[in-house]
């Protein structure tokens, strides 16, 4: 995973939302800011944002 993180960190459209999940910002359909913050993608899948990264991720999403 470390090798993969090194490569993907060079692409600004990908963000890490929890311990093992990166998403492409171009494919986000919606997100929720509730107690359990999550992101829904255009293909129908959804992922929970880790509590540790919540503020950082929401800041990025609100700028888009």
N, C-alpha and C positions, 0 to 999 in steps of 0.2 A: 504494500500500500504506500510505503514511503516514496518509492520510485514514481508511482502514479501521481501522488500529491505534488511532487516536484514538477512534473510535466503540466498538470492541469492548472497549477497556480499561475502559469504564464498566460492563461486565457482569462481575460477580465469578465467574460460572460458567465463563467462558472463560479458558484459560491458553495462553500461547505455549510450545510444547515444542521448537521448533527455528526455524531462520531464517524459514521461510515457513508454518508450521503452527500454527494455533490449534485447540484442542479444547474441547468442552463437557464439564465434569466429570461431568455427569449421565449421560453415555453411555459411561463407561469400564466395561469388563467386567473387565479385569485389567491388571497391569503386571509387568514383570520388572526386577530390580535388578542383573542381571549386568553384565559388562563393556560389552555393548551394551544399554543400558537401552531398553525399548520399552513402548508402551501399546497394548493391544487394545481396540477399541470393540465395542459390542453388535452392530453391523452386520457384524462380521467383519473390518473393516479394522484394520491396525496401523501404528504410526508409531514411528520411532526418536526418542528424546529426545537432544538435543544434550548433549555432555559438559559444556559450560559451564553449562547450566541443570539438570543432573541433580540436584544436591543440593537446589536450591530446589523443583523439581517433586516429588521424592520426599517432601520435607517436607510439601508441600500434600496429596499423596495419602494419606500416613499419618494425617493429621488427619481425613480423611473416613471 
